[in-house]
């Protein structure tokens, strides 16, 4: 099991990213995943996207969300978000997303999940 940290994308945000990356309009989260998934398969910078469950009580009505993965760790003890935000990798990730039109990224919170 791996600890995964990144930004959670809902359908609207992922559709914006897909439009910016591939120039294709999407109307659903799964449609956007289909458009951009291959863009994240073998990236040299290691950024990836994965399907994750929607948090309990999420009002979006979506069945899944996407995590834009910035860090992966085999450590079970939670990594400090405060320390991670100060690393160059965080600025690299934010710059990548800004370059594709996700300009409000500084206002987004990091999330942590565990994947098999």
N, C-alpha and C positions, 0 to 999 in steps of 0.2 A: 504494500500500500504506500502511496506517495502523497505527501502534502503538496498541494498545488495552490499557488497564489497568483491572483491577477485581477482583471476587471470583468464584471458580469455584464453581458450584452443582452438586451431584450430585443424583440423583433424589430422595432423601429430603428434602433441604433445599428443593428447588424445589417438591415436593409440599406441604410446610409453608407456603411462601410463597403458593402457589395457594389453599390452604385459607383462609389468613388474608385474602387480597385479595378472593377471590370466593366463599368459603364452599362450595367444591366439593372433595370428596375425590378425590385422584388416587393412582394406584398406580405410575405410571411417569413418567419424565422427559418423554417426548414428550407424554403426556397432560396433564401440568402445563403444558408449553409451550403446548399448544392452549388451555388455560383462560385463561392470563394474557398471551399474546403481545400482544393488542390493547391491553392496559393500558399497554404501553410504546411504542406506535407514535408518538404525538405529544406526549410529555410536555414541559411547559415547562421542567422542570429538566434535561432532556437524558438522564436515566437510561434505559438500554436493556438489552435482553438479546439475546444472539446465541448460536447453536450453535457450539461449538468442538470440536476433536478431544480425546479423552481422552489425558492424558500417557502416554508409554511406561511400561510396567510398572505401571499403575494396577490395583489388585486388584478394583475394583468390578465388572468385567465389562460395564460400560456402553459403548456404542458412541460416545456423544457426551456432552459436558457443556455447561453453559451458563455464559457469563461475564456477570455483572452489570456493565455498563460504567459506569465513573466518569469516566475520561479517555480522550480520543482525541487523537493527535498525528500529524502528517505527518512528524515528525522520525524518522529511522532510528536515531539514537543513543539508547540506552535512557534514559528519564527516571528520575531518582532516586526510588526508593520512599521513602527517608527524607524527602526534601523534600515529596513528594506527601502523605505522612501528616500533615504539619503544616498543610496548607492547609484553609481552611473547607469546601471541597467534600467532603473526606473525612468531616468531622463531619456534613455534610448527608446524605451517602450512608448513613452508619452510623445516623443518626437515622431515615431513611426505612425501613431494614430492621428496626430495632428496633421501629418502629411496627407492623410486620406480623409480629412474633413471632420474628424472627431475633435473639434476645438475646445469643447468643454471638459476635456479629460482631467484637468486640474481639480475639478469639483467632484469627480467620482471617487468613491471609496474602494479600497482594496477588499477583496473577499478571499476567504480560505475554504478549501474543500479538500476532501481526501478521495483519491481515485485508485482503483485497483490496477 
